[in-house]
Structure formats: C-alpha cells, structure tokens
Amino acid sequence: MGNDPPEQGFTDLYRANHGRVLRFVARRVGEEAEAEDLTAEVFRIAWDKSVRGEVLTPAWLFVTARHVLSNHRRSVQRGDFAYRRLAVTSPGGQPAGETADLVSEVLEQLPEAQRDVLVHRYWDDLGASEIAALTGLSVSAVWVRLHRARQAFKRSFKAITEVGHAKR
C-alpha cells in the first residue's frame, strides 16, 4: 500500500477479503441478509480507520468481525430469546446430512479452544497467523492447538462412528 491513498488501500483490502469476512459472519448468524449487514458494518469500521491513515490487515478484519458479532449477539439475546444456534450446513444452506450431524456432535464435545481453532481453520479458511491475531495466541501456539484439536477430533469421531456401526 505504501504511498497509495487510503481509498486505494481500503479498496484492495475490501476486494481481497469481503467474501471471506462475509462467509465468516454468515456461518455464525445463519441468515444471509443479516450476515451482509454485519459484514457491511465491519467494512464501515475499516473505512473509518483507513481514512484516518491506519493500516489494516485481513486479521484485523476478522477480529473486528468477531467484535461486531459479539455486539450483535448481545443485542439479539436481549430482545429476542429465539436466537438460533448455528448448525452445520451445506453450501446451499440445507442440512448436510448424517455426516454433518456427526461432525457437529464431535465439535460440541471438544473443549471450546480446540473447537474454535478447527472452525477458524477449516470453515473460516483462516491461516495460522490470522487465527493467532483473532485469538491472541502466538502462531506457534495456534499450530500446537490445531494439531491437538485434529487428534482429539479424530479420536472422538472414530469413537462415535464405531458406536453408530455397533448399533446397526
């Protein structure tokens, strides 16, 4: 970005990351229009900061998205007790079937720290440095946590599927 005007830096950041941030938000709110609104809020905040000369990164966008989502959840919970928990869905928005149910069940059994790192890596398509910025961990700690989470997921998934086959 260097000597580029703030508008150019923001435009580049927007083009490169809008889709990723939208998917990140959409997986957490479940409704397309709501996800678009919240993503627009993330980029409104980014615009304000870029105009003031701050250099923004993709990781900053995801941290901001997490904060916007937290604020949104608090607002929804105060006013609407029907807030739905996000379910594993296929890209078309339909339930992904039995395997997705098993994956969801295994993820729910994992400790929150392990679940979060797996979701950030595989559903949000974030790299280790972006996960580190989002969670406040070091990059090496993210890799360790990701390795341990994969192992725990593998063990739990195997145990659940073996129990399921034994019932048949």
PyMOL CGO cylinders between C-alpha atoms (Angstrom):
from pymol import cmd
from pymol.cgo import CYLINDER

trace = [
    CYLINDER, 0.00, 0.00, 0.00, 2.88, 2.37, 0.78, 0.3, 1, 1, 1, 1, 1, 1,
    CYLINDER, 2.88, 2.37, 0.78, 2.05, 5.80, -0.68, 0.3, 1, 1, 1, 1, 1, 1,
    CYLINDER, 2.05, 5.80, -0.68, -1.35, 4.78, -2.03, 0.3, 1, 1, 1, 1, 1, 1,
    CYLINDER, -1.35, 4.78, -2.03, -4.25, 6.96, -0.94, 0.3, 1, 1, 1, 1, 1, 1,
    CYLINDER, -4.25, 6.96, -0.94, -6.37, 5.45, 1.84, 0.3, 1, 1, 1, 1, 1, 1,
    CYLINDER, -6.37, 5.45, 1.84, -9.18, 4.83, -0.65, 0.3, 1, 1, 1, 1, 1, 1,
    CYLINDER, -9.18, 4.83, -0.65, -6.95, 2.54, -2.73, 0.3, 1, 1, 1, 1, 1, 1,
    CYLINDER, -6.95, 2.54, -2.73, -5.72, 0.62, 0.30, 0.3, 1, 1, 1, 1, 1, 1,
    CYLINDER, -5.72, 0.62, 0.30, -9.27, 0.14, 1.51, 0.3, 1, 1, 1, 1, 1, 1,
    CYLINDER, -9.27, 0.14, 1.51, -10.46, -0.93, -1.93, 0.3, 1, 1, 1, 1, 1, 1,
    CYLINDER, -10.46, -0.93, -1.93, -7.69, -3.52, -2.18, 0.3, 1, 1, 1, 1, 1, 1,
    CYLINDER, -7.69, -3.52, -2.18, -8.47, -4.83, 1.31, 0.3, 1, 1, 1, 1, 1, 1,
    CYLINDER, -8.47, -4.83, 1.31, -12.18, -4.97, 0.51, 0.3, 1, 1, 1, 1, 1, 1,
    CYLINDER, -12.18, -4.97, 0.51, -11.74, -6.81, -2.77, 0.3, 1, 1, 1, 1, 1, 1,
    CYLINDER, -11.74, -6.81, -2.77, -9.37, -9.36, -1.29, 0.3, 1, 1, 1, 1, 1, 1,
    CYLINDER, -9.37, -9.36, -1.29, -11.34, -10.08, 1.88, 0.3, 1, 1, 1, 1, 1, 1,
    CYLINDER, -11.34, -10.08, 1.88, -15.03, -9.23, 1.56, 0.3, 1, 1, 1, 1, 1, 1,
    CYLINDER, -15.03, -9.23, 1.56, -16.06, -12.76, 0.60, 0.3, 1, 1, 1, 1, 1, 1,
    CYLINDER, -16.06, -12.76, 0.60, -14.04, -14.35, 3.39, 0.3, 1, 1, 1, 1, 1, 1,
    CYLINDER, -14.04, -14.35, 3.39, -15.42, -11.99, 6.03, 0.3, 1, 1, 1, 1, 1, 1,
    CYLINDER, -15.42, -11.99, 6.03, -18.97, -12.49, 4.74, 0.3, 1, 1, 1, 1, 1, 1,
    CYLINDER, -18.97, -12.49, 4.74, -18.61, -16.29, 4.99, 0.3, 1, 1, 1, 1, 1, 1,
    CYLINDER, -18.61, -16.29, 4.99, -17.10, -15.93, 8.48, 0.3, 1, 1, 1, 1, 1, 1,
    CYLINDER, -17.10, -15.93, 8.48, -20.07, -13.87, 9.62, 0.3, 1, 1, 1, 1, 1, 1,
    CYLINDER, -20.07, -13.87, 9.62, -22.70, -15.90, 7.75, 0.3, 1, 1, 1, 1, 1, 1,
    CYLINDER, -22.70, -15.90, 7.75, -21.66, -19.14, 9.44, 0.3, 1, 1, 1, 1, 1, 1,
    CYLINDER, -21.66, -19.14, 9.44, -22.31, -17.51, 12.77, 0.3, 1, 1, 1, 1, 1, 1,
    CYLINDER, -22.31, -17.51, 12.77, -25.62, -15.77, 12.14, 0.3, 1, 1, 1, 1, 1, 1,
    CYLINDER, -25.62, -15.77, 12.14, -27.28, -18.15, 9.68, 0.3, 1, 1, 1, 1, 1, 1,
    CYLINDER, -27.28, -18.15, 9.68, -29.23, -15.53, 7.74, 0.3, 1, 1, 1, 1, 1, 1,
    CYLINDER, -29.23, -15.53, 7.74, -27.84, -14.07, 4.54, 0.3, 1, 1, 1, 1, 1, 1,
    CYLINDER, -27.84, -14.07, 4.54, -29.29, -10.58, 4.87, 0.3, 1, 1, 1, 1, 1, 1,
    CYLINDER, -29.29, -10.58, 4.87, -28.14, -10.31, 8.48, 0.3, 1, 1, 1, 1, 1, 1,
    CYLINDER, -28.14, -10.31, 8.48, -24.66, -11.51, 7.52, 0.3, 1, 1, 1, 1, 1, 1,
    CYLINDER, -24.66, -11.51, 7.52, -24.47, -8.93, 4.76, 0.3, 1, 1, 1, 1, 1, 1,
    CYLINDER, -24.47, -8.93, 4.76, -25.48, -6.15, 7.15, 0.3, 1, 1, 1, 1, 1, 1,
    CYLINDER, -25.48, -6.15, 7.15, -22.93, -7.18, 9.76, 0.3, 1, 1, 1, 1, 1, 1,
    CYLINDER, -22.93, -7.18, 9.76, -20.20, -7.53, 7.13, 0.3, 1, 1, 1, 1, 1, 1,
    CYLINDER, -20.20, -7.53, 7.13, -21.04, -4.06, 5.88, 0.3, 1, 1, 1, 1, 1, 1,
    CYLINDER, -21.04, -4.06, 5.88, -20.59, -2.81, 9.44, 0.3, 1, 1, 1, 1, 1, 1,
    CYLINDER, -20.59, -2.81, 9.44, -17.14, -4.42, 9.61, 0.3, 1, 1, 1, 1, 1, 1,
    CYLINDER, -17.14, -4.42, 9.61, -16.11, -2.65, 6.42, 0.3, 1, 1, 1, 1, 1, 1,
    CYLINDER, -16.11, -2.65, 6.42, -17.66, 0.63, 7.57, 0.3, 1, 1, 1, 1, 1, 1,
    CYLINDER, -17.66, 0.63, 7.57, -15.43, 0.49, 10.61, 0.3, 1, 1, 1, 1, 1, 1,
    CYLINDER, -15.43, 0.49, 10.61, -12.49, -0.41, 8.36, 0.3, 1, 1, 1, 1, 1, 1,
    CYLINDER, -12.49, -0.41, 8.36, -13.24, 2.56, 6.13, 0.3, 1, 1, 1, 1, 1, 1,
    CYLINDER, -13.24, 2.56, 6.13, -13.29, 4.94, 9.08, 0.3, 1, 1, 1, 1, 1, 1,
    CYLINDER, -13.29, 4.94, 9.08, -9.92, 3.66, 10.25, 0.3, 1, 1, 1, 1, 1, 1,
    CYLINDER, -9.92, 3.66, 10.25, -8.34, 3.69, 6.79, 0.3, 1, 1, 1, 1, 1, 1,
    CYLINDER, -8.34, 3.69, 6.79, -9.41, 7.28, 6.20, 0.3, 1, 1, 1, 1, 1, 1,
    CYLINDER, -9.41, 7.28, 6.20, -7.60, 8.17, 9.43, 0.3, 1, 1, 1, 1, 1, 1,
    CYLINDER, -7.60, 8.17, 9.43, -4.47, 6.62, 7.96, 0.3, 1, 1, 1, 1, 1, 1,
    CYLINDER, -4.47, 6.62, 7.96, -4.44, 3.35, 9.88, 0.3, 1, 1, 1, 1, 1, 1,
    CYLINDER, -4.44, 3.35, 9.88, -3.05, 0.35, 8.01, 0.3, 1, 1, 1, 1, 1, 1,
    CYLINDER, -3.05, 0.35, 8.01, -5.45, -2.57, 8.22, 0.3, 1, 1, 1, 1, 1, 1,
    CYLINDER, -5.45, -2.57, 8.22, -4.82, -6.28, 7.73, 0.3, 1, 1, 1, 1, 1, 1,
    CYLINDER, -4.82, -6.28, 7.73, -7.09, -9.22, 6.98, 0.3, 1, 1, 1, 1, 1, 1,
    CYLINDER, -7.09, -9.22, 6.98, -6.54, -10.43, 10.54, 0.3, 1, 1, 1, 1, 1, 1,
    CYLINDER, -6.54, -10.43, 10.54, -7.78, -7.07, 11.84, 0.3, 1, 1, 1, 1, 1, 1,
    CYLINDER, -7.78, -7.07, 11.84, -10.95, -7.55, 9.78, 0.3, 1, 1, 1, 1, 1, 1,
    CYLINDER, -10.95, -7.55, 9.78, -11.66, -10.91, 11.41, 0.3, 1, 1, 1, 1, 1, 1,
    CYLINDER, -11.66, -10.91, 11.41, -11.05, -9.56, 14.91, 0.3, 1, 1, 1, 1, 1, 1,
    CYLINDER, -11.05, -9.56, 14.91, -13.41, -6.69, 14.12, 0.3, 1, 1, 1, 1, 1, 1,
    CYLINDER, -13.41, -6.69, 14.12, -15.96, -9.12, 12.70, 0.3, 1, 1, 1, 1, 1, 1,
    CYLINDER, -15.96, -9.12, 12.70, -15.78, -11.12, 15.92, 0.3, 1, 1, 1, 1, 1, 1,
    CYLINDER, -15.78, -11.12, 15.92, -16.46, -7.94, 17.93, 0.3, 1, 1, 1, 1, 1, 1,
    CYLINDER, -16.46, -7.94, 17.93, -19.32, -6.91, 15.66, 0.3, 1, 1, 1, 1, 1, 1,
    CYLINDER, -19.32, -6.91, 15.66, -20.79, -10.39, 16.02, 0.3, 1, 1, 1, 1, 1, 1,
    CYLINDER, -20.79, -10.39, 16.02, -20.46, -10.25, 19.82, 0.3, 1, 1, 1, 1, 1, 1,
    CYLINDER, -20.46, -10.25, 19.82, -22.28, -6.93, 19.92, 0.3, 1, 1, 1, 1, 1, 1,
    CYLINDER, -22.28, -6.93, 19.92, -24.95, -8.29, 17.61, 0.3, 1, 1, 1, 1, 1, 1,
    CYLINDER, -24.95, -8.29, 17.61, -25.46, -11.42, 19.71, 0.3, 1, 1, 1, 1, 1, 1,
    CYLINDER, -25.46, -11.42, 19.71, -25.86, -9.40, 22.88, 0.3, 1, 1, 1, 1, 1, 1,
    CYLINDER, -25.86, -9.40, 22.88, -28.41, -7.22, 21.16, 0.3, 1, 1, 1, 1, 1, 1,
    CYLINDER, -28.41, -7.22, 21.16, -30.34, -10.19, 19.80, 0.3, 1, 1, 1, 1, 1, 1,
    CYLINDER, -30.34, -10.19, 19.80, -30.27, -12.04, 23.12, 0.3, 1, 1, 1, 1, 1, 1,
    CYLINDER, -30.27, -12.04, 23.12, -31.65, -9.03, 24.96, 0.3, 1, 1, 1, 1, 1, 1,
    CYLINDER, -31.65, -9.03, 24.96, -34.51, -8.55, 22.54, 0.3, 1, 1, 1, 1, 1, 1,
    CYLINDER, -34.51, -8.55, 22.54, -35.16, -11.98, 21.06, 0.3, 1, 1, 1, 1, 1, 1,
    CYLINDER, -35.16, -11.98, 21.06, -34.99, -15.22, 23.03, 0.3, 1, 1, 1, 1, 1, 1,
    CYLINDER, -34.99, -15.22, 23.03, -35.44, -17.20, 19.81, 0.3, 1, 1, 1, 1, 1, 1,
    CYLINDER, -35.44, -17.20, 19.81, -31.80, -16.74, 18.76, 0.3, 1, 1, 1, 1, 1, 1,
    CYLINDER, -31.80, -16.74, 18.76, -30.81, -19.91, 16.93, 0.3, 1, 1, 1, 1, 1, 1,
    CYLINDER, -30.81, -19.91, 16.93, -27.61, -21.81, 17.44, 0.3, 1, 1, 1, 1, 1, 1,
    CYLINDER, -27.61, -21.81, 17.44, -25.69, -22.23, 14.21, 0.3, 1, 1, 1, 1, 1, 1,
    CYLINDER, -25.69, -22.23, 14.21, -25.97, -25.71, 12.69, 0.3, 1, 1, 1, 1, 1, 1,
    CYLINDER, -25.97, -25.71, 12.69, -23.59, -27.38, 10.28, 0.3, 1, 1, 1, 1, 1, 1,
    CYLINDER, -23.59, -27.38, 10.28, -25.00, -26.77, 6.80, 0.3, 1, 1, 1, 1, 1, 1,
    CYLINDER, -25.00, -26.77, 6.80, -24.08, -27.50, 3.25, 0.3, 1, 1, 1, 1, 1, 1,
    CYLINDER, -24.08, -27.50, 3.25, -23.08, -24.62, 0.94, 0.3, 1, 1, 1, 1, 1, 1,
    CYLINDER, -23.08, -24.62, 0.94, -26.70, -24.42, -0.27, 0.3, 1, 1, 1, 1, 1, 1,
    CYLINDER, -26.70, -24.42, -0.27, -27.91, -23.80, 3.26, 0.3, 1, 1, 1, 1, 1, 1,
    CYLINDER, -27.91, -23.80, 3.26, -29.57, -27.20, 3.66, 0.3, 1, 1, 1, 1, 1, 1,
    CYLINDER, -29.57, -27.20, 3.66, -28.63, -29.67, 6.40, 0.3, 1, 1, 1, 1, 1, 1,
    CYLINDER, -28.63, -29.67, 6.40, -25.61, -31.60, 5.22, 0.3, 1, 1, 1, 1, 1, 1,
    CYLINDER, -25.61, -31.60, 5.22, -26.91, -34.92, 6.46, 0.3, 1, 1, 1, 1, 1, 1,
    CYLINDER, -26.91, -34.92, 6.46, -25.79, -37.59, 8.83, 0.3, 1, 1, 1, 1, 1, 1,
    CYLINDER, -25.79, -37.59, 8.83, -22.06, -36.90, 8.49, 0.3, 1, 1, 1, 1, 1, 1,
    CYLINDER, -22.06, -36.90, 8.49, -22.59, -33.24, 9.25, 0.3, 1, 1, 1, 1, 1, 1,
    CYLINDER, -22.59, -33.24, 9.25, -24.61, -34.21, 12.32, 0.3, 1, 1, 1, 1, 1, 1,
    CYLINDER, -24.61, -34.21, 12.32, -21.73, -36.41, 13.49, 0.3, 1, 1, 1, 1, 1, 1,
    CYLINDER, -21.73, -36.41, 13.49, -19.20, -33.64, 12.84, 0.3, 1, 1, 1, 1, 1, 1,
    CYLINDER, -19.20, -33.64, 12.84, -21.37, -31.19, 14.75, 0.3, 1, 1, 1, 1, 1, 1,
    CYLINDER, -21.37, -31.19, 14.75, -21.73, -33.65, 17.63, 0.3, 1, 1, 1, 1, 1, 1,
    CYLINDER, -21.73, -33.65, 17.63, -17.96, -34.22, 17.82, 0.3, 1, 1, 1, 1, 1, 1,
    CYLINDER, -17.96, -34.22, 17.82, -17.24, -30.48, 17.66, 0.3, 1, 1, 1, 1, 1, 1,
    CYLINDER, -17.24, -30.48, 17.66, -19.67, -29.85, 20.52, 0.3, 1, 1, 1, 1, 1, 1,
    CYLINDER, -19.67, -29.85, 20.52, -17.81, -32.40, 22.66, 0.3, 1, 1, 1, 1, 1, 1,
    CYLINDER, -17.81, -32.40, 22.66, -14.42, -30.76, 22.13, 0.3, 1, 1, 1, 1, 1, 1,
    CYLINDER, -14.42, -30.76, 22.13, -13.17, -28.08, 24.50, 0.3, 1, 1, 1, 1, 1, 1,
    CYLINDER, -13.17, -28.08, 24.50, -14.03, -24.61, 23.22, 0.3, 1, 1, 1, 1, 1, 1,
    CYLINDER, -14.03, -24.61, 23.22, -10.40, -23.73, 22.45, 0.3, 1, 1, 1, 1, 1, 1,
    CYLINDER, -10.40, -23.73, 22.45, -9.98, -26.81, 20.24, 0.3, 1, 1, 1, 1, 1, 1,
    CYLINDER, -9.98, -26.81, 20.24, -13.36, -26.35, 18.58, 0.3, 1, 1, 1, 1, 1, 1,
    CYLINDER, -13.36, -26.35, 18.58, -12.64, -22.70, 17.80, 0.3, 1, 1, 1, 1, 1, 1,
    CYLINDER, -12.64, -22.70, 17.80, -9.27, -23.35, 16.18, 0.3, 1, 1, 1, 1, 1, 1,
    CYLINDER, -9.27, -23.35, 16.18, -10.75, -26.09, 13.97, 0.3, 1, 1, 1, 1, 1, 1,
    CYLINDER, -10.75, -26.09, 13.97, -13.68, -23.90, 12.92, 0.3, 1, 1, 1, 1, 1, 1,
    CYLINDER, -13.68, -23.90, 12.92, -11.41, -20.94, 12.18, 0.3, 1, 1, 1, 1, 1, 1,
    CYLINDER, -11.41, -20.94, 12.18, -9.04, -23.08, 10.12, 0.3, 1, 1, 1, 1, 1, 1,
    CYLINDER, -9.04, -23.08, 10.12, -11.44, -25.25, 8.14, 0.3, 1, 1, 1, 1, 1, 1,
    CYLINDER, -11.44, -25.25, 8.14, -14.71, -23.35, 7.94, 0.3, 1, 1, 1, 1, 1, 1,
    CYLINDER, -14.71, -23.35, 7.94, -13.41, -19.81, 8.05, 0.3, 1, 1, 1, 1, 1, 1,
    CYLINDER, -13.41, -19.81, 8.05, -10.37, -20.68, 5.91, 0.3, 1, 1, 1, 1, 1, 1,
    CYLINDER, -10.37, -20.68, 5.91, -8.04, -18.66, 8.14, 0.3, 1, 1, 1, 1, 1, 1,
    CYLINDER, -8.04, -18.66, 8.14, -4.29, -19.21, 8.22, 0.3, 1, 1, 1, 1, 1, 1,
    CYLINDER, -4.29, -19.21, 8.22, -2.31, -19.68, 11.42, 0.3, 1, 1, 1, 1, 1, 1,
    CYLINDER, -2.31, -19.68, 11.42, -1.26, -16.02, 11.57, 0.3, 1, 1, 1, 1, 1, 1,
    CYLINDER, -1.26, -16.02, 11.57, -4.87, -14.86, 11.15, 0.3, 1, 1, 1, 1, 1, 1,
    CYLINDER, -4.87, -14.86, 11.15, -6.06, -17.29, 13.84, 0.3, 1, 1, 1, 1, 1, 1,
    CYLINDER, -6.06, -17.29, 13.84, -3.29, -16.03, 16.09, 0.3, 1, 1, 1, 1, 1, 1,
    CYLINDER, -3.29, -16.03, 16.09, -4.40, -12.43, 15.64, 0.3, 1, 1, 1, 1, 1, 1,
    CYLINDER, -4.40, -12.43, 15.64, -8.04, -13.40, 16.20, 0.3, 1, 1, 1, 1, 1, 1,
    CYLINDER, -8.04, -13.40, 16.20, -7.41, -15.43, 19.35, 0.3, 1, 1, 1, 1, 1, 1,
    CYLINDER, -7.41, -15.43, 19.35, -4.45, -13.59, 20.87, 0.3, 1, 1, 1, 1, 1, 1,
    CYLINDER, -4.45, -13.59, 20.87, -2.25, -16.69, 20.66, 0.3, 1, 1, 1, 1, 1, 1,
    CYLINDER, -2.25, -16.69, 20.66, 1.19, -16.91, 19.10, 0.3, 1, 1, 1, 1, 1, 1,
    CYLINDER, 1.19, -16.91, 19.10, 1.40, -18.56, 15.67, 0.3, 1, 1, 1, 1, 1, 1,
    CYLINDER, 1.40, -18.56, 15.67, 3.30, -21.50, 17.15, 0.3, 1, 1, 1, 1, 1, 1,
    CYLINDER, 3.30, -21.50, 17.15, 0.63, -21.93, 19.83, 0.3, 1, 1, 1, 1, 1, 1,
    CYLINDER, 0.63, -21.93, 19.83, -2.01, -21.98, 17.09, 0.3, 1, 1, 1, 1, 1, 1,
    CYLINDER, -2.01, -21.98, 17.09, -0.16, -24.78, 15.28, 0.3, 1, 1, 1, 1, 1, 1,
    CYLINDER, -0.16, -24.78, 15.28, 0.14, -26.79, 18.51, 0.3, 1, 1, 1, 1, 1, 1,
    CYLINDER, 0.14, -26.79, 18.51, -3.51, -26.24, 19.38, 0.3, 1, 1, 1, 1, 1, 1,
    CYLINDER, -3.51, -26.24, 19.38, -4.57, -27.11, 15.83, 0.3, 1, 1, 1, 1, 1, 1,
    CYLINDER, -4.57, -27.11, 15.83, -2.55, -30.36, 15.93, 0.3, 1, 1, 1, 1, 1, 1,
    CYLINDER, -2.55, -30.36, 15.93, -4.06, -31.35, 19.27, 0.3, 1, 1, 1, 1, 1, 1,
    CYLINDER, -4.06, -31.35, 19.27, -7.55, -30.41, 18.12, 0.3, 1, 1, 1, 1, 1, 1,
    CYLINDER, -7.55, -30.41, 18.12, -7.21, -32.54, 14.99, 0.3, 1, 1, 1, 1, 1, 1,
    CYLINDER, -7.21, -32.54, 14.99, -6.10, -35.51, 17.08, 0.3, 1, 1, 1, 1, 1, 1,
    CYLINDER, -6.10, -35.51, 17.08, -8.95, -35.05, 19.57, 0.3, 1, 1, 1, 1, 1, 1,
    CYLINDER, -8.95, -35.05, 19.57, -11.46, -34.68, 16.75, 0.3, 1, 1, 1, 1, 1, 1,
    CYLINDER, -11.46, -34.68, 16.75, -10.16, -37.80, 15.03, 0.3, 1, 1, 1, 1, 1, 1,
    CYLINDER, -10.16, -37.80, 15.03, -10.40, -39.87, 18.25, 0.3, 1, 1, 1, 1, 1, 1,
    CYLINDER, -10.40, -39.87, 18.25, -13.90, -38.62, 19.06, 0.3, 1, 1, 1, 1, 1, 1,
    CYLINDER, -13.90, -38.62, 19.06, -15.19, -39.04, 15.53, 0.3, 1, 1, 1, 1, 1, 1,
    CYLINDER, -15.19, -39.04, 15.53, -13.85, -42.59, 15.37, 0.3, 1, 1, 1, 1, 1, 1,
    CYLINDER, -13.85, -42.59, 15.37, -15.46, -43.43, 18.72, 0.3, 1, 1, 1, 1, 1, 1,
    CYLINDER, -15.46, -43.43, 18.72, -18.84, -42.03, 17.69, 0.3, 1, 1, 1, 1, 1, 1,
    CYLINDER, -18.84, -42.03, 17.69, -18.85, -43.75, 14.31, 0.3, 1, 1, 1, 1, 1, 1,
    CYLINDER, -18.85, -43.75, 14.31, -17.83, -47.08, 15.85, 0.3, 1, 1, 1, 1, 1, 1,
    CYLINDER, -17.83, -47.08, 15.85, -20.70, -46.82, 18.34, 0.3, 1, 1, 1, 1, 1, 1,
    CYLINDER, -20.70, -46.82, 18.34, -23.06, -45.96, 15.49, 0.3, 1, 1, 1, 1, 1, 1,
    CYLINDER, -23.06, -45.96, 15.49, -21.99, -49.00, 13.47, 0.3, 1, 1, 1, 1, 1, 1,
    CYLINDER, -21.99, -49.00, 13.47, -22.30, -51.26, 16.52, 0.3, 1, 1, 1, 1, 1, 1,
    CYLINDER, -22.30, -51.26, 16.52, -25.98, -50.23, 16.90, 0.3, 1, 1, 1, 1, 1, 1,
    CYLINDER, -25.98, -50.23, 16.90, -26.84, -51.42, 13.39, 0.3, 1, 1, 1, 1, 1, 1,
]
cmd.load_cgo(trace, "trace")
